[in-house]
Amino acid sequence: MAAMPMPRSLLLILLLATPLLILPLAAAAVPTSNPDIDLEYLIKNAGLDDPTPATTATDPEDDGAPDFPGLDADYDDEDLFGDDDGPEEDSSHPSAADEAHVLLLTAANFTSVLAARRHVMVEFYAPWCGHCRALAPHYAAAAAALAEQGVDVALAKVDATEDHDLAQAHGVQGYPTLLFFIDGVPRDYAGERTKDAIVAWIGKKLGPAVQNLTTADEAEKIVTGDDVAVLAYLDHLSGAHSDELAAASRLEDTISFYQTTSPDVAKLFHIDPEAKRPSVVLLKKEEEKLTVFDGEFRASAIAEFVSANKIPLITTLTQETAPAIFDNPIKKQILLFAVAKESSKFLPIIKETAKSFKGKLLFVFVERDNEEVGEPVANYFGITGNETTVLAYTGNEDAKKFFFSGEISLDTIKEFAQDFLEDKLTPSYKSDPVPESNDEDVKVVVGKSLDQIVLDESKDVLLEVYAPWCGHCQSLEPIYNKLAKYLRGIDSLVIAKMDGTNNEHPRAKPDGFPTILFYPAGKKSFEPITFEGDRTVVEMYKFLKKHAAIPFKLKRPDSSGSTTEGEKSSGSNPKDEL
């Protein structure tokens, strides 16, 4: 027989008659650690009713990690290269920034200039930026060359430190940033920061994709003037072959493409006038001057050929060449570190090796005793001393490095490069020594101990990756220490920190300093959760309560006011320190 429902009047009488019975039951239903009660206690006892954050985790002015240069869209890597006057100049590059043809824009005239000129390239720069200073003579020379050619374009620049809102409105996140406006609509310029590259890129946006060369005089200017040039020797200057060349040119918009039907022009480009047409060659101003295309005459094949051969067999790393290296679609690199007087022994080996890996690997020479580049780049990779070193580097995606060991020879370096391509090498990571004692509230993690501490599946772990020189990290330190002190004694929760300048681990990659990562218990195979709130005790506590896999409750001081022996001897109460 079904149970009869209790009359509402009887239920009301029972409720009114048994208040002492209901209260204990209700109290039993309340969790032993109510997040709201804990949070109220935290705010009240930590004096954080109106917390002032050290800064937000997404503060655009965070001290960024000293990434290897050019690994993102901006090259604001003063921490790596140093803030000096840029590389020494030689006769093959612009020597001074004659900016007569560069317009100076501000928030006051920006809109009117873009309205008056259909084509405008704008550089957003900072006066203190070393890369901006290195670009200045090239940018000025490009503006002068384009003006001399009568190209309908204006080159301009904006001091983003003075017109911050203007820069922010155009998505500027690093210096220098180059935008090309057509009828007021911007597109990014991500090519090399050289006069020739800028002129070629703009030329392709405004003019024909391929230029015709009909006389030897025209060809001579190209051969002696362009750092890299592509020439097609055709039967006709229009038609299917010309169209394929034009399509290839649009895929490689930082290199100038030319076409000719003239045997005299072909000779200047080292093409046999009797050669079968169509023929394509790439000419460079370096040891490997001429490369002949031997593939099918299709746009994609030609563009792939140009991409693989346009850069030198080995590039010397400088502030000026960094964009060409690290903006290249080929991310994997083999780097040779050697002092200048020893480099002649090893560069021929690296260059010969590079011939077998065109389009697959980039080969870079770092002059170890060059104060501008050698020292900071060596420090970044954890290289000490002046011993010749070869390493492989995967680029910014995962920033893995692999050190070569053994005698440097053509056979051994080729084998090392091939193993690198085939993912057969074991990566190397920097690490401080494991500390002998680790009893503080904030646990110290190093590269060698991260697996044991942070990736312990039985613990929820909050890890701050910091840099000792970072101002935001220094501001965060007392706040982070307070958080750890407040959460001390919770066995399931670890508050930790790692010096990101001396330690590396593939599971703890900083995106600037400080980076705060959370690793939930039982989920260590997943990517960590990045803390992006205000850096206060309260906000980090809320974050932990939300994401912790193991629920926890605060261990509050005894409400009776009793203290431990340690508190008596120190004369302080933990609650006061929070």
Secondary structure by P-SEA (a helix, b strand, c coil): cccccccaaaaaaaaaacaaaaaaaaaaacccccaaaaaaaaaaaacccccccccccccccccccccccccccccccccccccccccccccccccccccccbbbbccccaaaaaaaccbbbbbbcccccaaaaaaaaaaaaaaaaaaaacccccccccccccaaaaaaaaccccccbbbbbcccbbbbbcccccaaaaaaaaaaaccccbbbbccaaaaaaaaacccbbbbbbccccccaaaaaaaaaaaacccbbbbbbccaaaaaaacccccccccbbbbbccccccbbbbcccccaaaaaaaaaaccccccccccccaaaaaaacccccbbbbbbccccccccaaaaaaaaaaccccbbbbbbcccccccaaaaaaaacccccccccccccccccbbbbbbcccccaaaaaaaaaaaaaccbbbbbbbccccccccccbbbbccccccccccccccbbbbbbcccccaaaaaaaaaaaaaaaaacccccccccccccccbbbcccccccccbbbbbccccccccbbbbcccccaaaaaaaaaacccbbbbbbcccccccccaaaaaacccccccc
